[in-house]
Amino acid sequence: MIELVIDQRRRDLGGGFEVGRVLPFAKRRMVGPFIFFDHFGPIDLAPGLGPEFDVRAHPHVGLSTVSYLFSGEIMHRDSLGYEMPIRPQEVNWMTAGRGITHSERFEHARAVGDHLHGIQAWVALPEEFEESAPSFTHHSGTDLPQWESGGVVGHLIAGSAYGLTARAKTHSPLFYAHLEMEPGAVAEVPADHKERALYIAAGAIEIHGNRYEAGQMLVLGAGSSHFKAKKASTVMVLGGEPIGERFIHWNFVSSSKDRLAQAAADWKAGRMKLPDADDAEFIPLPDEPVPPLPAIS
């Protein structure tokens, strides 16, 4: 059963870098611990791309960012000293905990051009890990188990599903996978968790007799959920166990509104360390005050 269909909403992050924002959504703020889901590209970037397209240094607390590419390259630098390009079918998993800053630069595109396409998701942390030490890990190859079956090529990004377990350390039960599907191929969304969804990054699928297109997330009810690719399709499947209510403001996530206000004050006052290798500029705190947002759950 499909509980809700969420169409991506276009958002300009500045400098012409536009994304399709899927989560949070007014009628469904989270799926399991997934609290944020942005789809960027596909877009062709010409050599000589201006620096205004880059995502300058900015902060996070209370979450893990999960960056995954279908094509292209992005350079990550953070306040822990990590400097790591991410390339297709690799994962940058950055846990902010009590606080981290990072930048995302398009240096490869600037040099030679690029075809950029990917997803950035945020996973909210359980309360006992919200103030944990920040960390960063990069995963590729066998860290992301792969399988092939009936016209489906799968890559498990995080968690456990399809009888496999990915290498990235997670803080609550979840699954997140990338499926490449040939026309007519059938796949299943794992039924092990209470909250589940699929997102069509490219192509089109059929489920329960209805057709859905690229840019749509289908939030699923309980039980087995099979779907068929109507043409060559790229589909992300995700879900997990709920972790309780959360508040979100700008790049900060917390179970406490007071913590959001503190994070905003820390960033505005310059109390959060910038990446050593990218500390010449940063994104300032938005002018608006921290709003009394409803809890996300």
Salt bridges, closest charged atoms under 4 A:
GLU3 OE1 - ARG28 NH1 3.25
GLU18 OE1 - ARG10 NE 3.08
ASP38 OD1 - ARG21 NE 2.33
ASP44 OD1 - HIS115 ND1 2.67
ASP54 OD2 - ARG105 NH1 3.23
ASP54 OD2 - ARG110 NH2 3.02
GLU73 OE1 - ARG87 NE 3.02
GLU73 OE1 - HIS108 ND1 3.90
ASP78 OD2 - HIS76 NE2 2.72
GLU83 OE2 - ARG77 NH2 3.12
GLU90 OE1 - HIS138 NE2 3.22
GLU107 OE2 - ARG77 NH1 2.71
GLU130 OE2 - ARG246 NE 3.50
GLU131 OE2 - ARG259 NE 2.70
ASP143 OD2 - HIS139 ND1 2.97
ASP143 OD1 - ARG167 NH1 3.25
GLU180 OE2 - HIS178 NE2 2.77
GLU188 OE1 - HIS226 NE2 3.60
GLU195 OE1 - ARG28 NH2 3.38
GLU206 OE1 - LYS230 NZ 3.40
GLU213 OE2 - ARG211 NE 2.53
GLU241 OE2 - HIS193 ND1 2.98
ASP266 OD1 - ARG271 NE 2.88
ASP276 OD1 - LYS273 NZ 2.86
ASP278 OD2 - ARG105 NE 2.85
GLU281 OE2 - ARG105 NH2 2.98
